[in-house]
């Protein structure tokens, strides 16, 4: 059995809570370096570096770190951590990004992966002079962008002439360590997004949700993948963790962080996101308060309750959790000490040593 992989969002924005101005986790190289190094020691497998030039959590005028230069720096100082870097095709020439990513993959010894995001923030694109396509056209661009990146990672020389991009007899050496290419993650809830992911990605990421709707998403995406062929998709889910000794203490913390009266500095850009995406579910104040619908995943309560929920997610096919904590370092330490051992123990006591996902699939 392989077991659940534990990942975390690197706090390049200084936090995840829109109603809490100061979460005690500054957006600085010193803090994220410390966090990444410690995460390797306490049992985390992956970190996700979001790519946004403006801060969509604390407000557009708040600091945010650049994802790609931060990833390169972390590649040189970490040893085991997978560095999942978000990339938005409308901000990057595919040939230049392929070159940069291949280099970081080599610096890290083959630990780079990409989270391909079709941009949603129109105001950020305007400020930075980037293209901003209408919704379905964004996915068309992303699909062609991925064709160019994959081609450059696997062929020498590589040529492509399409609607959005043209490269001719392009040489890219050295190529990434990972073959055929670094893992490509992507998320999307629209029909256009799902088609793109099933056809061109290696893994499907989703915002937070309980196990039942996630199971339906996984079943749908597996069926789509079977139709187009290729390696089975992997599945990851976002979640915000509130771990406390008692359920009452955990719910009190949820009440505190979802009090929208504390701050409204990022509500305008949140509305921008809602208006430029096609979501399967209506958003709530809890969804606004904590990014990526993290509270919906249900990782709130005692260590035993959270471990039980993680096993439920694993049983429906989730193999990666991308977690957020506040404050990040202290709560990751608590999670590593109190939750991860419980999950590993319960995974190990399942009948025949199978993982929950294998049991759910009838293996």
Secondary structure in CASP SS format (residue, H / E / C, confidence):
PFRMAT SS
TARGET T0000
AUTHOR 0000-0000-0000
METHOD secondary structure of the structure
MODEL  1
X C 1.00
X C 1.00
X C 1.00
X C 1.00
X E 1.00
X E 1.00
X E 1.00
X E 1.00
X E 1.00
X C 1.00
X C 1.00
X C 1.00
X C 1.00
X C 1.00
X C 1.00
X C 1.00
X E 1.00
X C 1.00
X C 1.00
X C 1.00
X C 1.00
X C 1.00
X C 1.00
X C 1.00
X C 1.00
X C 1.00
X C 1.00
X C 1.00
X H 1.00
X H 1.00
X H 1.00
X H 1.00
X H 1.00
X H 1.00
X H 1.00
X H 1.00
X H 1.00
X H 1.00
X H 1.00
X H 1.00
X H 1.00
X H 1.00
X C 1.00
X C 1.00
X C 1.00
X E 1.00
X E 1.00
X E 1.00
X E 1.00
X C 1.00
X C 1.00
X C 1.00
X C 1.00
X C 1.00
X C 1.00
X C 1.00
X C 1.00
X C 1.00
X C 1.00
X C 1.00
X C 1.00
X C 1.00
X C 1.00
X C 1.00
X C 1.00
X C 1.00
X H 1.00
X H 1.00
X H 1.00
X H 1.00
X H 1.00
X H 1.00
X H 1.00
X H 1.00
X H 1.00
X H 1.00
X H 1.00
X C 1.00
X C 1.00
X C 1.00
X C 1.00
X E 1.00
X E 1.00
X E 1.00
X E 1.00
X E 1.00
X E 1.00
X C 1.00
X H 1.00
X H 1.00
X H 1.00
X C 1.00
X C 1.00
X H 1.00
X H 1.00
X H 1.00
X H 1.00
X H 1.00
X H 1.00
X H 1.00
X H 1.00
X H 1.00
X H 1.00
X H 1.00
X H 1.00
X H 1.00
X H 1.00
X H 1.00
X C 1.00
X C 1.00
X C 1.00
X E 1.00
X E 1.00
X E 1.00
X E 1.00
X E 1.00
X C 1.00
X C 1.00
X C 1.00
X C 1.00
X C 1.00
X H 1.00
X H 1.00
X H 1.00
X H 1.00
X H 1.00
X H 1.00
X H 1.00
X C 1.00
X C 1.00
X C 1.00
X C 1.00
X C 1.00
X C 1.00
X H 1.00
X H 1.00
X H 1.00
X H 1.00
X H 1.00
X H 1.00
X H 1.00
X H 1.00
X H 1.00
X H 1.00
X H 1.00
X H 1.00
X H 1.00
X H 1.00
X H 1.00
X H 1.00
X H 1.00
X H 1.00
X H 1.00
X H 1.00
X C 1.00
X C 1.00
X C 1.00
X E 1.00
X E 1.00
X E 1.00
X E 1.00
X C 1.00
X C 1.00
X C 1.00
X C 1.00
X E 1.00
X E 1.00
X E 1.00
X E 1.00
X E 1.00
X C 1.00
X C 1.00
X C 1.00
X C 1.00
X C 1.00
X C 1.00
X C 1.00
X C 1.00
X C 1.00
X C 1.00
X C 1.00
X C 1.00
X C 1.00
X E 1.00
X E 1.00
X E 1.00
X E 1.00
X C 1.00
X C 1.00
X C 1.00
X H 1.00
X H 1.00
X H 1.00
X H 1.00
X H 1.00
X H 1.00
X H 1.00
X H 1.00
X H 1.00
X H 1.00
X C 1.00
X C 1.00
X E 1.00
X E 1.00
X E 1.00
X E 1.00
X C 1.00
X C 1.00
X C 1.00
X C 1.00
X H 1.00
X H 1.00
X H 1.00
X H 1.00
X H 1.00
X H 1.00
X H 1.00
X H 1.00
X H 1.00
X H 1.00
X H 1.00
X H 1.00
X H 1.00
X H 1.00
X H 1.00
X H 1.00
X H 1.00
X H 1.00
X C 1.00
X C 1.00
X C 1.00
X C 1.00
X C 1.00
X E 1.00
X E 1.00
X E 1.00
X E 1.00
X E 1.00
X E 1.00
X E 1.00
X C 1.00
X E 1.00
X E 1.00
X C 1.00
X C 1.00
X C 1.00
X H 1.00
X H 1.00
X H 1.00
X H 1.00
X H 1.00
X H 1.00
X H 1.00
X H 1.00
X H 1.00
X H 1.00
X H 1.00
X C 1.00
X C 1.00
X C 1.00
X C 1.00
X C 1.00
X C 1.00
X C 1.00
X C 1.00
X C 1.00
X H 1.00
X H 1.00
X H 1.00
X H 1.00
X H 1.00
X H 1.00
X H 1.00
X H 1.00
X H 1.00
X C 1.00
X C 1.00
X C 1.00
X C 1.00
X C 1.00
X C 1.00
X C 1.00
X C 1.00
X C 1.00
X H 1.00
X H 1.00
X H 1.00
X H 1.00
X H 1.00
X E 1.00
X H 1.00
X H 1.00
X H 1.00
X H 1.00
X H 1.00
X H 1.00
X H 1.00
X C 1.00
X C 1.00
X E 1.00
X E 1.00
X C 1.00
X H 1.00
X H 1.00
X H 1.00
X H 1.00
X H 1.00
X H 1.00
X H 1.00
X H 1.00
X H 1.00
X H 1.00
X H 1.00
X H 1.00
X H 1.00
X C 1.00
X C 1.00
X C 1.00
X C 1.00
X E 1.00
X E 1.00
X E 1.00
X E 1.00
X E 1.00
X C 1.00
X C 1.00
X C 1.00
X H 1.00
X H 1.00
X H 1.00
X H 1.00
X H 1.00
X H 1.00
X H 1.00
X H 1.00
X H 1.00
X H 1.00
X H 1.00
X C 1.00
X H 1.00
X H 1.00
X H 1.00
X H 1.00
X H 1.00
X H 1.00
X H 1.00
X H 1.00
X H 1.00
X C 1.00
X C 1.00
X H 1.00
X H 1.00
X H 1.00
X C 1.00
X C 1.00
X H 1.00
X H 1.00
X H 1.00
X H 1.00
X H 1.00
X C 1.00
X C 1.00
X C 1.00
END
